[in-house]
């Protein structure tokens, strides 16, 4: 994989500009301008990295999207109250934390908070576990088994391994490190396999940064105008569109599939809420509730992580060739 320096320099300058300019947007509560900023910056990054390797393109698109979404989320968060976030706190938050709530960084520089080293140890163990899974995937591809079975098992192992390293490992270490600086950061992935419902999975356990972002930027502003059902579906569709940027645009394939995945999730959450009101016995059984949740998260997952993304990004990212 060849890495060209100039696109990376342009990427760094653009994101630095977003962070510096973003504080102006927040102070002036320029909300719709923040949305235009994100659309424009994603388009610029896509064009800059058009000829680059899908992995590099993916990382640049994800990082830029998250930086822009922080401007939107923080602008929305402080739109109806006094801005108490300093410029320094904003810069550190925007450039150094994956969450979407800036308020914890208002205490940056205070005394260390409890639980920091526990989170760091948690993160380190998950990085090791993820590395072991990737190592095993390298051994798995050498076995003389059915190629399709090898592809499925290897891809699943790589997705879990990479998730352990990034989502649970590095982000756990990051949360613990910021707590040492007095910032009340937290795990963004909270034992998702323990979720007893899709609502719990998506709102409280899986990728809290995403749920924070969609709640602040989409669900809350729309809820009083359109009602909670439309607002919830809009939030899930928006999540799908962001995953199109992260998973489909880098490989220029699979457009619409990630959005379809999140439409299914949104519809199943609504169905689940309707069922819960009738208190069906099967959702009150913990084993069945776990099975229900994991089935609807995992069964449509090939739509989210479509084959071209697996082949062009996931396997090469782990040092494997499909």
C-alpha positions as CSV (number, residue, x, y, z in Angstrom):
1,X,0.0,0.0,0.0
2,X,1.6,3.2,-1.2
3,X,1.1,6.3,1.0
4,X,1.2,9.7,-0.7
5,X,2.2,12.5,1.6
6,X,0.4,15.4,-0.1
7,X,-3.2,14.2,0.4
8,X,-2.4,13.5,4.1
9,X,-1.0,17.1,4.5
10,X,-4.2,18.5,2.9
11,X,-6.3,16.3,5.2
12,X,-4.4,17.5,8.3
13,X,-4.8,21.2,7.2
14,X,-8.4,20.8,6.4
15,X,-9.3,19.1,9.8
16,X,-7.2,21.7,11.6
17,X,-9.2,24.4,9.9
18,X,-12.5,22.7,10.8
19,X,-11.4,22.6,14.5
20,X,-10.3,26.2,14.5
21,X,-13.2,27.6,12.5
22,X,-15.6,25.3,14.4
23,X,-15.3,27.3,17.6
24,X,-16.6,30.3,15.8
25,X,-19.6,28.3,14.5
26,X,-20.3,27.2,18.1
27,X,-20.0,30.7,19.6
28,X,-22.3,32.1,16.9
29,X,-24.6,29.0,16.9
30,X,-24.3,28.7,13.1
31,X,-26.1,25.4,12.9
32,X,-27.2,25.1,9.3
33,X,-23.8,26.5,8.3
34,X,-22.2,23.6,10.3
35,X,-24.2,21.1,8.1
36,X,-23.0,22.8,5.0
37,X,-19.4,22.8,6.3
38,X,-19.6,19.0,6.8
39,X,-21.1,18.3,3.3
40,X,-18.4,20.5,1.7
41,X,-15.5,19.0,3.7
42,X,-16.5,15.4,3.0
43,X,-16.7,16.2,-0.7
44,X,-13.3,17.8,-0.7
45,X,-11.7,14.8,1.2
46,X,-13.3,12.4,-1.2
47,X,-11.9,14.2,-4.2
48,X,-8.4,14.6,-2.5
49,X,-8.2,10.9,-1.8
50,X,-10.0,9.7,-4.9
51,X,-6.9,7.8,-6.2
52,X,-5.7,6.6,-2.8
53,X,-5.9,3.1,-1.2
54,X,-9.4,2.4,0.2
55,X,-8.0,2.1,3.7
56,X,-6.4,5.6,3.6
57,X,-9.6,7.0,2.0
58,X,-11.7,5.4,4.7
59,X,-9.7,6.8,7.6
60,X,-9.6,10.3,6.1
61,X,-13.4,10.2,5.5
62,X,-14.2,8.9,8.9
63,X,-12.0,11.3,10.7
64,X,-13.2,14.3,8.8
65,X,-16.9,13.3,9.2
66,X,-16.4,13.0,13.0
67,X,-14.6,16.3,13.2
68,X,-17.5,18.0,11.3
69,X,-20.1,16.2,13.3
70,X,-18.5,17.5,16.5
71,X,-19.1,21.1,15.3
72,X,-22.7,20.3,14.6
73,X,-23.3,18.4,17.9
74,X,-21.6,21.0,20.1
75,X,-23.3,23.9,18.3
76,X,-26.7,22.2,18.9
77,X,-25.8,21.4,22.6
78,X,-24.9,25.0,23.5
79,X,-27.5,26.7,21.2
80,X,-29.9,27.3,24.1
81,X,-27.5,27.9,26.9
82,X,-24.4,29.9,27.7
83,X,-21.2,28.6,26.1
84,X,-18.9,27.5,29.0
85,X,-16.5,25.5,26.9
86,X,-13.2,27.4,26.3
87,X,-11.4,27.4,23.1
88,X,-8.6,25.2,24.5
89,X,-11.2,22.7,25.9
90,X,-12.9,22.6,22.5
91,X,-9.7,22.0,20.6
92,X,-8.7,19.1,23.0
93,X,-12.1,17.6,22.8
94,X,-12.4,17.9,19.0
95,X,-9.0,16.5,18.3
96,X,-8.6,14.0,21.2
97,X,-11.8,12.3,22.0
98,X,-14.2,10.1,20.0
99,X,-17.3,11.0,22.0
100,X,-19.8,13.7,20.9
101,X,-20.5,15.4,24.3
102,X,-18.1,18.3,24.9
103,X,-19.4,19.1,28.5
104,X,-17.0,16.6,30.2
105,X,-14.1,18.6,28.9
106,X,-15.1,21.7,30.8
107,X,-13.2,20.2,33.7
108,X,-10.0,19.6,31.7
109,X,-7.0,20.0,34.0
110,X,-8.8,19.1,37.2
111,X,-7.8,16.4,39.7
112,X,-7.7,12.8,38.3
113,X,-11.0,11.0,38.4
114,X,-11.4,7.5,39.8
115,X,-11.5,4.5,37.5
116,X,-8.8,5.8,35.1
117,X,-6.4,2.9,35.4
118,X,-9.2,0.4,35.4
119,X,-10.3,1.7,32.0
120,X,-6.7,1.7,30.7
121,X,-6.2,-1.9,31.8
122,X,-9.5,-2.8,30.2
123,X,-8.4,-1.3,26.9
124,X,-5.0,-3.0,27.0
125,X,-6.5,-6.4,27.5
126,X,-8.9,-5.8,24.6
127,X,-6.1,-4.8,22.3
128,X,-4.2,-8.0,23.2
129,X,-7.4,-10.1,22.6
130,X,-8.0,-8.4,19.2
131,X,-4.4,-9.0,18.2
132,X,-4.7,-12.7,19.1
133,X,-7.8,-13.0,16.9
134,X,-6.1,-11.4,14.0
135,X,-3.1,-13.8,14.5
136,X,-5.5,-16.7,14.5
137,X,-7.1,-15.4,11.3
138,X,-3.7,-15.5,9.6
139,X,-3.4,-19.1,10.5
140,X,-7.0,-19.9,9.5
141,X,-6.5,-18.8,5.9
142,X,-3.8,-21.5,5.5
143,X,-6.1,-24.4,6.3
144,X,-7.2,-26.6,3.4
145,X,-10.9,-26.0,4.1
146,X,-13.8,-24.9,1.9
147,X,-12.8,-21.4,0.6
148,X,-16.2,-19.9,1.2
149,X,-16.2,-21.2,4.8
150,X,-12.6,-19.8,5.3
151,X,-13.8,-16.4,3.9
152,X,-16.7,-16.3,6.3
153,X,-14.8,-17.4,9.4
154,X,-11.8,-15.2,8.7
155,X,-13.9,-12.1,7.9
156,X,-15.9,-12.6,11.1
157,X,-12.7,-13.1,13.1
158,X,-11.1,-10.0,11.6
159,X,-14.2,-7.8,12.2
160,X,-14.3,-8.9,15.9
161,X,-10.5,-8.6,16.3
162,X,-10.4,-5.1,14.8
163,X,-13.4,-4.0,16.8
164,X,-11.7,-5.3,20.0
165,X,-8.6,-3.3,19.2
166,X,-10.3,0.0,18.2
167,X,-13.7,0.2,19.8
168,X,-13.0,-1.5,23.1
169,X,-9.2,-1.3,23.3
170,X,-7.9,2.1,22.0
171,X,-11.0,3.9,23.0
172,X,-11.0,2.4,26.4
173,X,-7.3,3.5,26.9
174,X,-8.3,7.0,25.6
175,X,-11.2,7.2,28.1
176,X,-8.9,6.2,31.0
177,X,-6.2,8.6,29.9
178,X,-8.5,11.6,29.8
179,X,-9.8,10.7,33.3
180,X,-6.3,11.2,34.5
181,X,-6.7,14.8,33.3
182,X,-9.9,15.4,35.2
183,X,-12.2,14.7,32.3
184,X,-15.3,12.5,33.0
185,X,-14.8,10.3,29.9
186,X,-16.4,6.9,29.7
187,X,-16.5,3.7,27.7
188,X,-18.2,4.2,24.4
189,X,-18.8,0.5,24.0
190,X,-20.5,-1.0,27.1
191,X,-20.8,-4.8,27.0
192,X,-23.1,-4.9,24.0
193,X,-23.6,-8.7,24.2
194,X,-25.5,-8.1,27.5
195,X,-28.2,-6.0,25.7
196,X,-31.8,-7.3,26.3
197,X,-33.3,-5.3,23.5
198,X,-32.4,-3.5,20.3
199,X,-33.3,-0.2,22.0
200,X,-30.8,-0.9,24.8
201,X,-28.2,-2.1,22.3
202,X,-28.3,1.0,20.1
203,X,-28.9,3.7,22.7
204,X,-26.9,2.5,25.7
205,X,-24.3,-0.1,24.8
206,X,-23.0,0.1,21.2
207,X,-21.0,3.1,20.0
208,X,-22.3,5.7,22.5
209,X,-20.6,8.4,20.4
210,X,-22.9,7.6,17.5
211,X,-26.0,7.5,19.7
212,X,-24.9,10.8,21.2
213,X,-24.4,12.3,17.8
214,X,-27.7,11.2,16.3
215,X,-29.6,12.1,19.5
216,X,-28.2,15.6,19.7
217,X,-28.1,16.4,16.0
218,X,-31.2,14.5,14.6
219,X,-33.6,13.0,17.1
220,X,-34.0,15.8,19.6
221,X,-34.4,18.6,17.1
222,X,-36.9,16.6,15.1
223,X,-38.9,14.9,17.9
224,X,-41.1,17.9,18.7
225,X,-41.7,18.7,15.1
226,X,-42.3,15.3,13.6
227,X,-43.1,13.0,16.6
228,X,-40.8,10.4,18.0
229,X,-41.4,7.7,15.4
230,X,-40.3,9.8,12.4
231,X,-37.5,11.3,14.5
232,X,-36.2,7.9,15.4
233,X,-36.3,6.6,11.8
234,X,-34.6,9.8,10.6
235,X,-31.8,9.1,13.2
236,X,-31.3,5.6,12.0
237,X,-31.3,6.6,8.3
238,X,-28.8,9.3,9.1
239,X,-26.6,6.6,10.8
240,X,-26.9,4.7,7.6
241,X,-25.8,7.6,5.5
242,X,-22.8,8.2,7.7
243,X,-21.9,4.5,7.3
244,X,-22.2,4.9,3.5
245,X,-19.4,7.5,3.8
246,X,-17.3,5.2,6.0
247,X,-17.9,1.8,4.3
248,X,-19.2,2.4,0.7
249,X,-17.4,5.5,-0.5
250,X,-13.9,4.2,0.2
251,X,-14.4,1.1,-2.0
252,X,-16.9,2.8,-4.4
253,X,-19.3,-0.2,-4.0
254,X,-22.2,-1.3,-1.9
255,X,-24.1,2.0,-2.0
256,X,-27.4,1.7,-0.2
257,X,-26.6,-1.4,1.7
258,X,-25.5,0.2,5.0
259,X,-28.5,2.5,4.9
260,X,-30.8,-0.5,4.4
261,X,-29.2,-2.2,7.4
262,X,-30.0,0.8,9.6
263,X,-33.5,1.1,8.2
264,X,-34.0,-2.5,9.3
265,X,-32.7,-1.7,12.7
266,X,-35.0,1.3,13.1
267,X,-38.0,-0.6,12.0
268,X,-37.2,-3.4,14.4
269,X,-36.7,-1.0,17.3
270,X,-40.2,0.4,16.5
271,X,-41.6,-3.1,16.4
272,X,-39.9,-3.9,19.6
273,X,-41.3,-0.8,21.3
274,X,-44.8,-1.8,20.1
275,X,-44.3,-5.4,21.4
276,X,-43.0,-4.2,24.8
277,X,-46.2,-2.3,25.4
278,X,-48.1,-5.5,25.1
279,X,-45.6,-7.2,27.5
280,X,-45.2,-10.5,25.5
281,X,-43.7,-13.3,27.5
282,X,-40.9,-14.1,25.0
283,X,-39.3,-10.7,25.5
284,X,-39.4,-11.0,29.3
285,X,-37.2,-14.2,29.1
286,X,-33.6,-13.0,29.3
287,X,-32.2,-15.8,27.1
288,X,-34.8,-15.1,24.4
289,X,-34.4,-11.4,24.7
290,X,-30.6,-11.8,24.2
291,X,-31.2,-14.0,21.2
292,X,-33.7,-11.6,19.7
293,X,-31.3,-8.7,20.1
294,X,-28.2,-10.4,18.7
295,X,-30.2,-12.0,15.8
296,X,-31.4,-8.7,14.5
297,X,-28.0,-7.0,14.9
298,X,-26.0,-9.9,13.3
299,X,-28.3,-11.5,10.7
300,X,-28.4,-8.4,8.4
301,X,-24.8,-7.5,9.0
302,X,-23.6,-8.5,5.5
303,X,-25.5,-5.5,4.3
304,X,-23.4,-3.3,6.5
305,X,-20.0,-4.9,6.0
306,X,-20.6,-5.8,2.3
307,X,-18.2,-8.0,0.4
308,X,-16.2,-5.3,-1.3
309,X,-15.5,-3.5,2.0
310,X,-14.4,-6.8,3.5
311,X,-12.1,-7.6,0.6
312,X,-10.6,-4.1,0.0
313,X,-10.4,-2.8,3.6
314,X,-10.9,-5.4,6.3
315,X,-8.5,-8.1,5.0
316,X,-5.8,-5.7,3.9
317,X,-6.1,-3.8,7.2
318,X,-5.2,-7.0,9.0
319,X,-2.3,-7.7,6.6
320,X,-4.2,-10.4,4.5
321,X,-4.9,-10.6,0.8
322,X,-8.2,-12.0,-0.4
